Amino acid sequence: MIKKVLFLLIIFLQTNAQDIPDKIKLYTLYTPSHEIFLKKWFLPTLKDNYELVIEFHKQISPDGAGSSVSFSQTMLAKTKLILRGIHENWGECFIYSDVDIQFFKPTKSLLLSLLKDNDLIIQKGDPRGGLCAGFFMCKANEKTLKLWGEIKKYMINHPKMDDQETMELFLRNSNPFAIKWDYLPNAFYGAGIIKSKFWLPGDSLTFPSEDIVLHHATCTRGIQNKIKQLEYVKRIVQTKTLKKKNSKFLRTMKQVIQQSQPQTHFADSI
């Protein structure tokens, strides 16, 4: 646990404040079914001054659920948005994020320190190393342009494939464009990162040892279940934060009491 915390602290400090761009673009896409996530969870909890590019897309999938041709069509629109991000940020970097995410800490400095010489850093989807294409930072260069261009082409030719499944093929399984990539730490938390188990309201989740930076509502199905998971994780994080504050307060008070107690000095024996 201590090693993980120190690791995150070191990479954070390695990024000099002067090297942090004033504005980094964050792209996201939402449909009517997901507007509640954008307005209630995503935007109100965002901690950084990203330049937001928010694209609305008409509802194709009846409930916004995955594993359908209509869902894959929405993900094709997402892929086109990512390609737009590459063209608009050539030579720089940008972020793509789904809207069913809540933030608990600033992310920009940490992401830049993690990106380093990688072309892409991405959220982990499960303990086996599956990708989660719902949150990543990406450099806009020739390699990533080829990657997402190929993902788009493959999805058009295979209508049942979504962006995440296709990304698995061209990044994790084969990597024909020699993309240098890495996973984000578990602090960029998704419900399936530690235990890949389908989540239902009332179930518990396993959390990483480090404080989480954000939470992506995954490993469940349906808008209401995602909302329930966001509420559940928010309660857990708030409870942990309160316990830490109380513990810190008690330690401080103990030190104050000890320092305020009169010291008894005894004369040396003659």
ZILIN-V301675 format. One record per run of one state. SS is the DSSP state (H for helix, E for strand, - for the rest). FROM is the first residue (numbers start at 1). TO is the last residue. If there is no record, write none. Layout:
SS|FROM|TO + SS|FROM|TO
//
This chain:
-|1|1 + H|2|14 + -|15|16 + H|17|19 + -|20|24 + E|25|30 + -|31|31 + H|32|45 + -|46|50 + E|51|56 + -|57|68 + H|69|88 + -|89|92 + E|93|97 + -|98|100 + E|101|103 + -|104|107 + H|108|115 + -|116|119 + E|120|124 + -|125|130 + E|131|139 + -|140|141 + H|142|157 + -|158|162 + H|163|173 + -|174|180 + E|181|183 + -|184|187 + E|188|190 + -|191|213 + E|214|216 + -|217|222 + H|223|260 + -|261|270
//
